[in-house]
Amino acid sequence: MSIVLVGGHDRMQDEYKEICSSRGHRVKVYTQMPARFDKAIGTPDSIVLFTATVSHKMMLTAIKEAKKKNINVVRSHSSSASSLLELLKKMESGLNTACPS
């Protein structure tokens, strides 16, 4: 599964990537908004939003692209490694209770 992770802490990027790759997922991590962020998202299977640590503009751009491309969006207020691991487990088991945007 390919995942775009939006938000989180800069110092945790490598840990986020390690958690996702250890569970067999390809991941792109964006903690800061790059130029042409809407094009950088691409077409992943899911977008994970860490809502507490993301700018409003970056979150709106990700949600807009998700709606346009029919991509599932999973939100978490916490940007910890354990919350990412729990989200991945829910997504893998199909028990994802987050609303698609």
NUVEX-541907 format. One line per field, with one value per residue (C-alpha): residue number from 1; x, y, z. Coordinates in steps of 0.001 Angstrom, whole numbers, plus 500000, padded with zeros to 6 digits. Layout:
// NUVEX-541907
k <- c(NUM; ...);
u <- c(X; ...);
v <- c(Y; ...);
w <- c(Z; ...);
***
This chain:
// NUVEX-541907
k <- c(1; 2; 3; 4; 5; 6; 7; 8; 9; 10; 11; 12; 13; 14; 15; 16; 17; 18; 19; 20; 21; 22; 23; 24; 25; 26; 27; 28; 29; 30; 31; 32; 33; 34; 35; 36; 37; 38; 39; 40; 41; 42; 43; 44; 45; 46; 47; 48; 49; 50; 51; 52; 53; 54; 55; 56; 57; 58; 59; 60; 61; 62; 63; 64; 65; 66; 67; 68; 69; 70; 71; 72; 73; 74; 75; 76; 77; 78; 79; 80; 81; 82; 83; 84; 85; 86; 87; 88; 89; 90; 91; 92; 93; 94; 95; 96; 97; 98; 99; 100; 101);
u <- c(500000; 501313; 500791; 501389; 501907; 501135; 502254; 504166; 507490; 510577; 512772; 510416; 510515; 512954; 510946; 507681; 509367; 510811; 507424; 505677; 508371; 508572; 504882; 505394; 504126; 505699; 505517; 506215; 506459; 505731; 506189; 506570; 504675; 506858; 506309; 503542; 502439; 499286; 501432; 503843; 501048; 500543; 497996; 498596; 496199; 495755; 496699; 497446; 496941; 498479; 496128; 497893; 501170; 500156; 499412; 495828; 496768; 498681; 495767; 493260; 495476; 495787; 492026; 491272; 493583; 492101; 488571; 489638; 491448; 489142; 491882; 491066; 492070; 492811; 493172; 494938; 495392; 498483; 501630; 503383; 504952; 502485; 499481; 500877; 501348; 497742; 496433; 498379; 497041; 493462; 494001; 495491; 492696; 489997; 488618; 489373; 486667; 487873; 485573; 486801; 487044);
v <- c(500000; 503477; 506172; 509919; 511112; 514803; 516608; 515279; 516343; 516948; 514910; 511904; 511556; 508635; 506875; 507313; 505859; 502944; 502072; 502097; 500182; 497542; 496847; 496664; 500106; 502686; 506128; 509767; 512050; 515783; 517667; 521023; 522235; 521983; 523966; 522438; 520179; 519212; 517638; 516026; 514007; 511843; 509014; 507017; 504467; 506580; 509921; 510068; 513529; 514401; 517290; 518777; 519362; 520441; 523880; 524624; 525371; 522089; 520127; 521793; 521077; 517397; 517056; 518811; 516444; 513442; 514416; 515066; 511720; 509672; 508874; 507667; 510160; 509018; 511664; 511520; 514359; 512745; 512524; 509898; 506721; 504599; 506403; 505862; 502180; 501891; 503676; 501299; 498270; 499527; 500294; 496838; 495005; 496981; 498372; 501923; 504032; 507317; 509025; 509238; 512858);
w <- c(500000; 499212; 501823; 501945; 505498; 505980; 509119; 512064; 513506; 511363; 513699; 513400; 509592; 509608; 512313; 510358; 507250; 509227; 510771; 507395; 505547; 508292; 507681; 503891; 502870; 500599; 502201; 501404; 504439; 504226; 507496; 505726; 502675; 499550; 496363; 494249; 497091; 495197; 492445; 494942; 496564; 493494; 493720; 496905; 498366; 501518; 503020; 506753; 508279; 511637; 512350; 515388; 513560; 510080; 508686; 507773; 504162; 503824; 505277; 502931; 499918; 500870; 501415; 498125; 496210; 498029; 497007; 493429; 493119; 495397; 497950; 501460; 504202; 507742; 510445; 513786; 516246; 517723; 515610; 517701; 516370; 518329; 516847; 513337; 514098; 515336; 512219; 509979; 511821; 511417; 507730; 507120; 508892; 507106; 510355; 509334; 510935; 509495; 507047; 503476; 502437);
***
